[in-house]
Amino acid sequence: MRVPNVTNTVEIYDLSCTGKTSLAARLASLTGLRVRHCGKLVVERAQGFGLASGDELSAEQHGAIDTETQQLVSKDPPMIVEGRFLDQVLYGIGRVLFVRLTCELAIR
């Protein structure tokens, strides 16, 4: 499998439990690209602050993860990035292929 030449980053986004992490891992194994799992980073950062979940992380900390992601995508492609709101975080950054995963709530 090849990522199109016009793409530096494959970005997978949408709600929780739609298969983003699984798809990102599979694409990475097929392409050899590295993966950034933004949801995992949120959880790890929350745990570092002694919080019970990523939902308790401050907007400032979420913003810091967003900024780090933007910088990585801009300065160190190619890669795969997956997370819930990446369509907003990476909006306007060139050469990003956006992949939106959807799944009915009953199936998730």
C-alpha positions in Angstrom: 0.0 0.0 0.0 1.2 3.5 -0.8 0.2 6.9 0.5 -0.5 9.2 -2.5 2.5 11.5 -3.3 0.4 14.5 -2.6 -0.1 13.4 1.0 2.4 13.8 3.8 0.0 12.7 6.6 -3.0 10.4 6.9 -5.3 11.8 9.5 -8.0 9.5 10.9 -10.7 11.2 13.0 -14.2 11.1 14.5 -16.0 9.8 17.6 -14.7 7.3 20.1 -14.9 3.6 19.3 -15.1 3.9 15.6 -12.0 2.0 14.9 -9.5 4.8 14.5 -6.7 3.2 16.5 -7.1 -0.2 14.8 -7.1 1.4 11.3 -4.1 3.5 12.2 -2.2 0.5 13.4 -3.1 -1.5 10.3 -2.1 1.3 8.0 1.2 1.7 9.8 2.0 -2.0 9.4 1.2 -1.8 5.7 3.1 1.4 5.0 5.8 1.6 7.6 4.7 5.0 8.6 4.8 6.0 12.3 1.6 6.7 14.2 0.6 9.4 16.7 -2.4 8.3 18.9 -3.7 11.6 20.2 -6.3 10.0 22.5 -3.6 7.9 24.2 -1.5 11.0 24.7 -4.5 12.8 26.4 -4.9 9.8 28.8 -1.2 9.7 29.6 -1.0 13.4 30.2 -4.1 13.2 32.5 -2.5 10.4 34.4 0.7 12.4 34.8 -1.4 15.1 36.5 -3.1 12.5 38.7 -6.5 12.8 37.0 -8.9 9.9 36.5 -9.5 10.4 32.8 -8.6 12.5 29.8 -12.0 14.3 30.1 -10.6 16.0 33.3 -7.6 17.4 31.5 -7.6 21.2 31.2 -8.3 23.0 27.9 -4.7 24.4 28.1 -3.3 20.8 28.2 -5.5 19.7 25.3 -4.3 22.8 23.4 -0.7 21.8 24.1 -1.3 18.4 22.6 -3.0 20.0 19.6 0.0 22.3 19.1 2.5 19.5 19.3 0.4 17.5 16.8 0.3 20.5 14.4 4.1 21.0 14.7 4.8 17.3 14.1 2.6 17.1 11.0 4.0 20.4 9.6 7.7 19.6 10.3 8.2 15.9 10.5 5.9 14.0 8.0 5.1 11.5 6.7 3.0 9.9 9.4 -0.4 8.7 10.5 -2.3 10.6 13.2 -5.5 9.5 14.8 -7.8 11.3 17.2 -11.3 12.6 17.8 -11.1 16.2 16.7 -8.2 16.2 14.3 -10.3 17.6 11.5 -10.3 20.8 13.5 -6.8 20.6 14.8 -5.2 20.0 11.4 -7.5 22.1 9.3 -5.6 24.3 6.9 -2.3 22.3 7.1 -1.4 21.2 3.6 -0.9 17.7 2.3 -3.1 16.0 4.9 -5.4 13.2 3.8 -8.5 13.3 6.1 -10.2 10.0 6.8 -13.4 10.2 8.8 -14.6 6.9 10.4 -18.2 6.6 11.3 -20.0 3.8 13.2 -23.6 3.5 14.4 -23.9 3.8 18.2 -25.5 0.4 18.5 -22.4 -1.2 16.9 -19.9 0.8 18.9 
